[in-house]
Amino acid sequence: MHVAFARLRGVVALDGPSGTGKSTVSRKLASALGATYLDTGAMYRAVTLAVLRADVEPSDPAEVVRVVRAARLTVGTNPEHPTVFLEGTDVGREIRGPEVTSAVSAVSAVAEVREQLVAQQRELIDEALVAPGGIVVEGRDIGTVVVPDAGLKVYLTASAHARAQRRTAQDVSEGRAGDLDRTHADVRRRDALDSGRKVAPLRRAEDALELDTTDLGVVEVLEQLHKHVESRGLLVAVERTTR
């Protein structure tokens, strides 16, 4: 039996600070629309881990660039099971730890690091767009730098308190220590660093839709995103066989 369903065609760019629900809704949206998924933040976290493993100070740009250029980074784009491998080892859990979180903004601010990873991100996106391919990409500079011509750009935001609560709950659920005050301070610190850096600062693209998720659940955010995808004409009907 052939059943028609809607599949994403093109790029959905989801930007915004941490704790807005980007990762959760990006993966779920990609899964629902038969698309691939790319977490660019995980890539920056992975090369930050490489820097820390090399015992290099994140504040030393020259040494950071040396390490990142030599790092072997592989990223999987299956929204049901996204993977991040560094030197052939799965580091998906390790890159979410506090050490990487504290250092990632400094590493991400290095222009040469961003150039290298943006090039890799664009290659992954191009691979995903083989007709009628679609991809949901999340990060902080997707709509402004990585894919400025994305079919849909959405900037997710939420209050700092709400984001800190979500991050703390996520840490606890994944077996890490949860400290709301520390997380709240970290959220504000990263906001300042990411928004204030000279290269590809965190900001909303001029043509991006802004969606405040402070008082919205995952289902409500997904409903709004799906409506925007549909209104932009980014859905294509395809058939799949069921038994």
Buried (B, 14 or more C-beta within 10 A) or exposed (E): EEEEEBBBBBBBBBBBBBBBBBBBBBBBBBBBBBBBBBBBBBBBBBBBBBBBBBEBEBEBBEBBBBBBEEBEBBBBBEBEEBEBBBBEEEBBEBBBBBEBBBBBBBBBBBEBBBEBBBEBBEEBBEEBBEEBBBBBBBBBBBBBBBBEEBBBBBBBBBBBEBBBBBBBBBBEEEEBEBBBEBBBEBBBEBBEBBEEBEBBBBBBBEEBBEBBBEEBEEEEBBEBBBEBBEEBEBBBEBEEEEE
